[in-house]
Amino acid sequence: MTFASIPQEQTGNSSHVEKYESFIKWTRQHGAYFHPSLKFVVTPNRGAEVLVTGQAIKPFETLFTVPYGISLSYFNAVSAGVPGSHYLPHSDPLPEEYVQSTSDHDTVNAVFLVQQYLLGEKSFWHPYIQILPQRNDISDSAIPLLWPENDILWLQGTFLEEAIAKQKTDHVKRWTDAIEALQRCGWDTSQYTLELGLWAYYCFYSRYFWSIMLEPDVDNIRPEFQHLVKAGVNLDDTAKILLPILETLNHAQETNTEYDLTDQGLSVSKNIELKPGDPFYIAYDKETQRFNNTVLLKDFGFVLPENEAAELVLPFPFDLTKSMHPDHCVFSSAATADDPYWTSEDKYLSLVTITLCGG
């Protein structure tokens, strides 16, 4: 098995390239597999891009295998001392009293990631954390949750302004509650700042996979999730998980990704042939769903100029059944920031253009 070196001419930041090379070496040391025809390229503004080089890759050939043991999530925080678990904390476990007292998986995720960040090079995940968005990186646009107030002003008058305000208020409270609970358990939280907490939420929200997809056997899923599977699975109630390798790749609205669960890891393939020069993308979410720009900005920190979904989402107070001349306004169906997918029962309309009659 070979792995193409990341060419330094692709980026002006050689230290960034070195971090990716260290990251790839770390994943392979712990059982990751890369198809020999794939090549990682680090670019200044696109993260890690994966291209096909050499021979074409046939449909359903394994492109990557990500071992469960390098994933980072709630499961690592709660699995200390569990015999045979793939998900180990690799550090002092969070207080059992705390993890047993909360069902807020997102905040446990954030607390655990902050713990690993503060450990620096002592953390098992240090090579991975080095390629996550860094808190002081001014080139990282981040998500509105982390924006300063003067940047938030640009959202005035949009549905997103209210959504971000609610999101920040909610996360400040959740983080504060978690820190107070940890302090009651005797945990030193002096370095667990709100800034770090919001950064950790950001890392998960912009990069997570649903943990439920990692367990094909219902009987082996953690007890708190079994009823979800049997009832059809409400993904909002399951823990999010970071999968090094996969979540570092570029995403697309429409892909043909296939996932295969094995005893040791998650394998990824495509149901189409990949030819030399083709890039490899994975979907943001379910293959049949599309994100509008409101959600892309809220959860990922960017928008797509030619996105077929909504550009801006606004609620309208007037009667939508009232007849309106087409020269006055043009509307298209869209989803809200809280419900990012196209549906047939939208409660909001996206304002595309308005031409006021008479000037």
PLY file of the C-alpha trace (Angstrom):
ply
format ascii 1.0
element vertex 359
property float x
property float y
property float z
element edge 358
property int vertex1
property int vertex2
end_header
0.00 0.00 0.00
1.35 3.40 -0.96
0.33 6.90 -0.04
1.21 9.92 -2.14
3.13 12.65 -0.36
1.27 15.89 0.11
2.98 18.35 -2.26
4.10 21.49 -0.47
3.61 23.63 -3.57
-0.13 23.24 -3.07
-0.06 25.53 -0.06
2.03 28.38 1.24
1.79 27.06 4.78
4.29 24.21 5.12
3.44 23.71 8.80
-0.16 22.99 7.80
1.09 20.36 5.35
3.26 18.81 8.04
0.27 18.61 10.38
-1.71 16.70 7.75
1.20 14.36 7.06
1.49 13.69 10.80
-2.26 13.12 10.97
-2.26 10.61 8.10
0.69 8.77 9.65
-1.19 8.58 12.97
-4.34 7.17 11.37
-2.37 4.48 9.53
-0.54 3.52 12.71
-3.94 2.80 14.25
-5.35 0.75 11.39
-6.65 3.19 8.77
-6.64 2.09 5.13
-6.30 4.28 2.04
-6.79 3.09 -1.53
-3.41 3.29 -3.32
-4.92 5.35 -6.16
-5.97 8.16 -3.82
-3.81 11.19 -3.14
-4.24 13.75 -0.37
-3.56 17.35 -1.34
-3.63 20.18 1.19
-4.78 23.49 -0.27
-4.82 26.92 1.38
-8.59 27.28 1.47
-10.09 23.83 0.88
-8.55 21.76 3.65
-7.63 18.26 2.50
-8.66 17.45 -1.04
-8.58 13.84 -2.19
-7.95 13.10 -5.86
-7.75 9.89 -7.86
-4.33 9.29 -9.38
-2.97 6.32 -11.29
-5.56 3.71 -12.23
-9.31 4.22 -12.12
-11.14 2.91 -9.06
-13.96 0.47 -9.77
-17.42 0.83 -8.23
-17.65 -0.46 -4.64
-13.87 -0.75 -4.19
-12.93 0.29 -0.65
-11.55 3.83 -0.67
-11.01 4.33 3.06
-11.40 2.35 6.22
-11.68 4.36 9.43
-11.08 2.29 12.59
-13.59 3.01 15.34
-10.72 3.36 17.79
-9.62 6.74 16.41
-13.09 8.29 16.54
-13.71 10.97 19.16
-17.03 11.47 20.92
-19.28 11.02 23.92
-18.52 7.29 23.77
-14.86 7.89 24.66
-15.95 9.96 27.64
-18.33 7.32 29.04
-16.53 4.06 28.15
-13.66 4.20 30.64
-13.11 0.72 32.05
-15.57 -0.99 29.70
-13.93 -4.29 28.62
-13.44 -4.66 24.87
-14.72 -1.19 24.00
-13.35 0.50 20.88
-14.00 3.86 22.50
-11.35 4.58 25.15
-10.69 7.94 26.83
-6.88 7.51 26.62
-6.71 9.98 29.54
-8.24 10.62 32.95
-11.95 9.83 32.50
-14.51 12.54 33.12
-16.24 12.16 36.50
-18.71 9.29 36.33
-21.16 11.29 38.44
-21.21 13.97 35.74
-21.58 11.73 32.68
-24.29 9.68 34.40
-26.24 12.78 35.39
-26.67 14.31 31.94
-28.32 13.34 28.67
-26.76 16.30 26.85
-24.47 14.31 24.56
-23.42 17.41 22.61
-22.03 19.08 25.71
-20.26 15.92 26.90
-18.72 15.82 23.42
-17.58 19.42 23.81
-16.19 18.90 27.32
-14.25 15.83 26.21
-12.81 17.60 23.16
-11.72 20.55 25.31
-10.08 18.12 27.74
-8.09 16.58 24.88
-7.22 20.00 23.46
-5.83 21.12 26.82
-3.71 17.96 27.07
-1.76 19.09 24.00
0.78 16.56 22.77
-0.16 14.21 25.62
-3.55 13.59 24.01
-4.03 10.44 21.94
-5.87 12.63 19.40
-3.23 15.39 19.23
-2.36 14.80 15.53
-6.07 14.99 14.72
-6.83 18.06 16.86
-3.98 19.87 15.08
-5.92 19.79 11.79
-9.22 20.89 13.31
-10.10 24.59 12.95
-7.81 26.42 15.34
-9.31 28.98 17.71
-6.99 31.83 16.74
-6.86 31.16 12.99
-8.08 34.37 11.36
-8.30 32.60 7.97
-11.02 30.32 9.35
-14.43 31.92 8.80
-15.95 29.64 11.45
-19.70 29.67 12.05
-21.85 32.59 13.26
-21.92 31.05 16.75
-18.29 32.25 17.08
-18.57 35.53 15.22
-17.84 38.83 17.01
-20.73 41.26 17.40
-19.59 43.50 14.53
-19.85 40.53 12.15
-23.23 39.43 13.51
-24.55 42.86 12.45
-24.42 41.61 8.85
-27.19 39.15 9.68
-29.65 41.82 10.81
-33.08 41.38 9.27
-32.59 37.71 8.42
-34.09 34.63 10.02
-30.54 33.56 10.81
-29.98 36.50 13.17
-32.64 35.23 15.57
-31.57 31.60 15.15
-27.95 32.40 16.03
-28.96 34.48 19.05
-31.04 31.57 20.37
-28.26 29.09 19.60
-25.64 31.11 21.46
-27.88 31.69 24.49
-28.65 27.97 24.61
-25.02 26.89 24.33
-23.75 29.38 26.88
-26.27 27.98 29.37
-25.45 24.36 28.56
-21.72 24.96 28.88
-22.14 26.90 32.13
-24.33 24.13 33.58
-21.74 21.51 32.61
-18.88 23.43 34.19
-20.84 23.88 37.41
-21.62 20.14 37.47
-17.95 19.28 36.92
-16.92 21.64 39.71
-19.31 19.92 42.09
-17.50 16.67 41.22
-14.16 18.22 42.15
-12.98 18.58 38.54
-10.53 21.42 37.83
-12.33 23.59 35.26
-10.07 26.64 35.48
-9.03 26.29 31.81
-12.44 25.20 30.49
-13.40 28.62 29.18
-16.61 29.50 27.38
-14.52 30.38 24.32
-13.10 26.86 24.25
-16.53 25.37 24.82
-18.07 27.21 21.86
-15.09 26.21 19.71
-15.67 22.56 20.63
-19.37 22.80 19.78
-18.33 24.30 16.43
-15.91 21.44 15.68
-18.65 18.88 16.25
-21.46 20.73 14.49
-19.42 21.34 11.35
-17.85 17.86 11.15
-19.93 15.23 12.92
-21.40 11.92 11.82
-24.34 10.29 13.55
-23.02 7.67 15.97
-26.00 5.41 15.34
-24.56 4.55 11.92
-21.56 2.89 13.56
-23.46 -0.07 14.96
-25.29 -2.37 12.51
-26.48 -4.79 15.20
-29.38 -3.35 17.21
-28.59 -5.67 20.13
-25.13 -4.13 20.49
-26.23 -0.50 20.45
-26.03 1.21 23.81
-29.28 0.68 25.75
-30.30 4.34 25.59
-30.29 4.16 21.79
-31.96 0.79 21.17
-35.50 2.11 21.42
-34.63 4.79 18.87
-33.58 2.21 16.31
-36.64 0.07 16.87
-38.85 3.15 16.57
-37.22 4.30 13.34
-34.37 6.36 14.86
-34.67 10.01 15.69
-31.13 11.07 14.94
-31.45 14.24 17.03
-31.44 12.04 20.14
-28.24 10.17 19.34
-24.68 11.23 20.05
-22.62 12.91 17.34
-19.19 11.49 16.60
-16.04 12.77 14.91
-14.53 10.35 12.40
-10.96 11.37 11.55
-10.22 11.05 7.81
-13.85 11.16 6.65
-14.85 14.43 8.24
-11.66 16.14 7.08
-12.65 15.63 3.42
-14.51 18.05 1.21
-18.27 17.68 1.09
-20.83 17.99 -1.67
-24.60 18.26 -1.82
-24.88 15.20 -4.03
-22.60 12.17 -3.88
-22.77 8.40 -4.34
-21.15 7.29 -1.10
-21.56 3.77 0.27
-20.80 2.90 3.91
-19.89 -0.61 5.06
-19.72 -1.43 8.76
-17.20 -4.06 9.84
-16.15 -5.32 13.27
-13.24 -2.91 13.44
-14.14 0.10 11.35
-16.20 1.96 8.80
-15.32 1.41 5.14
-16.29 3.83 2.41
-16.75 3.26 -1.31
-18.54 4.78 -4.31
-21.17 3.09 -6.45
-19.67 4.71 -9.53
-16.25 4.45 -11.17
-13.73 7.11 -10.17
-11.37 8.09 -12.96
-7.90 9.67 -12.70
-8.27 13.32 -11.74
-11.69 12.84 -10.14
-12.10 14.35 -6.66
-13.63 12.39 -3.81
-16.49 13.99 -1.88
-18.84 12.82 0.82
-22.32 14.13 1.49
-23.17 16.64 4.21
-25.98 14.39 5.39
-28.42 11.92 3.83
-27.92 11.47 0.10
-31.47 12.60 -0.69
-31.30 15.83 1.32
-30.04 19.27 0.35
-28.84 22.09 2.57
-29.95 25.63 1.88
-27.48 28.46 2.32
-29.01 29.48 5.63
-28.04 26.15 7.14
-24.65 25.99 5.40
-23.76 29.36 6.91
-25.17 28.50 10.33
-23.53 25.07 10.69
-20.53 25.15 8.33
-19.56 28.81 7.97
-19.94 29.28 4.21
-22.53 29.50 1.42
-22.70 28.11 -2.12
-23.16 30.87 -4.73
-25.16 28.60 -7.06
-27.03 26.67 -4.40
-30.37 25.48 -5.76
-31.84 25.70 -2.26
-32.89 28.85 -0.45
-30.54 31.83 -0.21
-32.36 33.57 2.63
-35.22 32.50 4.87
-37.77 34.98 6.23
-41.16 34.47 7.93
-44.07 36.40 6.47
-46.86 37.84 8.64
-49.44 38.24 5.91
-51.97 35.83 4.42
-50.10 33.66 1.93
-53.30 32.87 0.08
-53.78 36.51 -0.85
-53.33 36.99 -4.57
-50.12 38.75 -5.54
-49.13 39.98 -8.97
-46.04 38.12 -10.26
-44.39 41.43 -11.11
-44.45 42.41 -7.45
-42.67 39.46 -5.90
-41.32 36.02 -6.66
-41.23 33.30 -4.01
-39.82 29.80 -3.86
-40.34 27.00 -1.35
-37.63 26.55 1.27
-36.87 25.27 4.71
-35.99 27.09 7.92
-32.70 27.26 9.76
-34.03 24.71 12.23
-35.39 22.41 9.52
-32.73 22.54 6.80
-34.19 20.19 4.24
-36.64 20.61 1.41
-40.10 19.51 2.46
-43.66 19.68 1.13
-44.97 21.34 4.29
-42.78 24.40 4.62
-43.98 27.06 7.01
-41.64 29.66 5.63
-41.04 31.10 2.18
-37.78 32.28 0.77
-37.85 35.80 -0.57
-35.97 35.79 -3.84
-36.82 39.19 -5.36
-39.25 41.98 -4.67
-40.16 44.69 -7.11
-42.31 47.33 -5.49
-45.17 48.52 -7.65
-45.01 52.20 -8.40
-41.38 52.62 -7.32
0 1
1 2
2 3
3 4
4 5
5 6
6 7
7 8
8 9
9 10
10 11
11 12
12 13
13 14
14 15
15 16
16 17
17 18
18 19
19 20
20 21
21 22
22 23
23 24
24 25
25 26
26 27
27 28
28 29
29 30
30 31
31 32
32 33
33 34
34 35
35 36
36 37
37 38
38 39
39 40
40 41
41 42
42 43
43 44
44 45
45 46
46 47
47 48
48 49
49 50
50 51
51 52
52 53
53 54
54 55
55 56
56 57
57 58
58 59
59 60
60 61
61 62
62 63
63 64
64 65
65 66
66 67
67 68
68 69
69 70
70 71
71 72
72 73
73 74
74 75
75 76
76 77
77 78
78 79
79 80
80 81
81 82
82 83
83 84
84 85
85 86
86 87
87 88
88 89
89 90
90 91
91 92
92 93
93 94
94 95
95 96
96 97
97 98
98 99
99 100
100 101
101 102
102 103
103 104
104 105
105 106
106 107
107 108
108 109
109 110
110 111
111 112
112 113
113 114
114 115
115 116
116 117
117 118
118 119
119 120
120 121
121 122
122 123
123 124
124 125
125 126
126 127
127 128
128 129
129 130
130 131
131 132
132 133
133 134
134 135
135 136
136 137
137 138
138 139
139 140
140 141
141 142
142 143
143 144
144 145
145 146
146 147
147 148
148 149
149 150
150 151
151 152
152 153
153 154
154 155
155 156
156 157
157 158
158 159
159 160
160 161
161 162
162 163
163 164
164 165
165 166
166 167
167 168
168 169
169 170
170 171
171 172
172 173
173 174
174 175
175 176
176 177
177 178
178 179
179 180
180 181
181 182
182 183
183 184
184 185
185 186
186 187
187 188
188 189
189 190
190 191
191 192
192 193
193 194
194 195
195 196
196 197
197 198
198 199
199 200
200 201
201 202
202 203
203 204
204 205
205 206
206 207
207 208
208 209
209 210
210 211
211 212
212 213
213 214
214 215
215 216
216 217
217 218
218 219
219 220
220 221
221 222
222 223
223 224
224 225
225 226
226 227
227 228
228 229
229 230
230 231
231 232
232 233
233 234
234 235
235 236
236 237
237 238
238 239
239 240
240 241
241 242
242 243
243 244
244 245
245 246
246 247
247 248
248 249
249 250
250 251
251 252
252 253
253 254
254 255
255 256
256 257
257 258
258 259
259 260
260 261
261 262
262 263
263 264
264 265
265 266
266 267
267 268
268 269
269 270
270 271
271 272
272 273
273 274
274 275
275 276
276 277
277 278
278 279
279 280
280 281
281 282
282 283
283 284
284 285
285 286
286 287
287 288
288 289
289 290
290 291
291 292
292 293
293 294
294 295
295 296
296 297
297 298
298 299
299 300
300 301
301 302
302 303
303 304
304 305
305 306
306 307
307 308
308 309
309 310
310 311
311 312
312 313
313 314
314 315
315 316
316 317
317 318
318 319
319 320
320 321
321 322
322 323
323 324
324 325
325 326
326 327
327 328
328 329
329 330
330 331
331 332
332 333
333 334
334 335
335 336
336 337
337 338
338 339
339 340
340 341
341 342
342 343
343 344
344 345
345 346
346 347
347 348
348 349
349 350
350 351
351 352
352 353
353 354
354 355
355 356
356 357
357 358
